[in-house]
Amino acid sequence: PALTHEKEKDINTLKKLSEASREMDVPLIATFTVPRSVEEREDKRPTLADLGEAGEIADYAICVYRDYYYNSEKYDYNKNLGDLETELIVVKRDGKIVHEKIVIEENINEICNI
């Protein structure tokens, strides 16, 4: 699908920022929303392809996946939702994928590896 003028401007800005961050050897952190088409797949974990052109620019993408959101029947909702397992998916440009399971404990504002 063709990019809208606004999206094209956003991608061009992102490319310029990415080039500048590499030249200055500083990280660039940008946030994106994943398209709703993820909802239609069996495995709803986000991928670089979900980010479209922005995924092609990124050296790394850190995506958040909450299994309890998609498979609520498996979880006890009497627990604090913030204490349920969350998965961080780090995708590198070379295709390597790292999965890290964490618990975000809302009541003490702490992220813990599990």
Backbone hydrogen bonds, N-H to C=O, Kabsch-Sander energy under -0.5 kcal/mol:
donor,donor_aa,acceptor,acceptor_aa,energy
8,E,4,T,-2.6
9,K,5,H,-2.2
10,D,6,E,-2.4
11,I,7,K,-2.7
12,N,8,E,-2.4
13,T,9,K,-2.4
14,L,10,D,-2.5
15,K,11,I,-2.5
16,K,12,N,-2.2
17,L,13,T,-2.6
18,S,14,L,-2.6
19,E,15,K,-2.5
20,A,16,K,-2.4
21,S,17,L,-2.5
22,R,18,S,-1.9
23,E,19,E,-2.3
24,M,20,A,-2.2
25,D,21,S,-0.6
25,D,22,R,-0.6
26,V,21,S,-2.5
30,A,28,L,-0.5
38,V,35,P,-1.7
39,E,36,R,-1.8
40,E,37,S,-1.3
41,R,38,V,-1.4
44,K,42,E,-0.8
50,D,47,T,-0.9
51,L,48,L,-1.6
52,G,49,A,-1.5
54,A,51,L,-1.3
55,G,52,G,-0.8
56,E,52,G,-0.8
56,E,53,E,-0.5
57,I,53,E,-1.1
58,A,54,A,-1.7
61,A,91,V,-2.0
63,C,61,A,-0.6
63,C,89,I,-3.1
65,Y,87,E,-2.7
67,D,65,Y,-0.7
69,Y,66,R,-1.4
70,Y,66,R,-1.0
71,N,67,D,-2.7
74,K,71,N,-2.0
75,Y,72,S,-1.6
77,Y,75,Y,-0.8
79,K,76,D,-1.5
83,D,80,N,-2.1
84,L,81,L,-1.6
86,T,102,I,-3.1
87,E,65,Y,-3.1
88,L,86,T,-0.5
88,L,100,E,-3.0
89,I,63,C,-3.0
89,I,87,E,-0.5
90,V,88,L,-0.6
90,V,98,V,-2.9
91,V,61,A,-2.9
91,V,89,I,-0.6
92,K,90,V,-0.5
92,K,96,K,-2.8
93,R,59,D,-2.3
95,G,92,K,-2.3
98,V,90,V,-2.6
100,E,88,L,-2.6
102,I,86,T,-3.1
103,V,112,C,-2.4
104,I,82,G,-0.5
104,I,84,L,-0.7
105,E,103,V,-0.8
105,E,110,E,-2.9
106,E,104,I,-1.1
108,I,105,E,-1.1
109,N,105,E,-0.7
109,N,106,E,-0.6
110,E,105,E,-1.5
112,C,103,V,-2.6
114,I,101,K,-1.9
